[in-house]
């Protein structure tokens, strides 16, 4: 895969808020339940890792 272990763990962590969101939780609650310090931390990590905001993912 040629990514660091830390990046792999972050990518795995990024999957959790999406699952919570799809179950009906709002983004704030989903990001906190997934282990992010705040929704802004989740948003910044999403943008850094994928180059897209979470709202871009929601549209697709």
N, C-alpha and C positions, 0 to 999 in steps of 0.2 A: 504493500500500500504506500510505502514511502512517506508516512506521516509520523509525527512523534506520538508517543504514548499519551502525552498531555492533550494533544489535539484530538486524538481518538476519544478520550474521555469527555472532552467538551462536545464533540459531535454526538456522542451517545446521550449526553445530558440535554442537548438541544431537541432531541426527539420527545422528551417527556412533556414539555409545555404544550406541544401540538396535540398529544394524546389527551391531556386534561382539557384543552380547549375544545376538542371534538366531542368530549363528553358533556359539554355545556357550561364549563367554567369560563369566567371572563379572563382576559389576558393577565391581569394583575394577580389573581388567585392562582392561575395556572403556572405562572413563572415562579411564584413563591413556593408552591407545592413541589415544583421540579428542582428546587434547591438554589435558585438564583437569589441574590441579595435584594433585588428590586426589579420591577418591570423594565426600568431603564437599563439595568445591567443585562437583562435578557435581550432587549432590543439592540443594544450596542454589540453584544456577542454575535447575535444573528447577522447583523450587517457586516461585521468583521469576517465571520466564517464563510458566509455565502454570498455576500455582496448584495443581498436583498433584505428588505425589511420584512417583518412578520406579516404585515398587511399585504405585501406582494404575494406571499405564500397563500394567504387566505383567498385571494382572488383566483388563484389557480386551483 
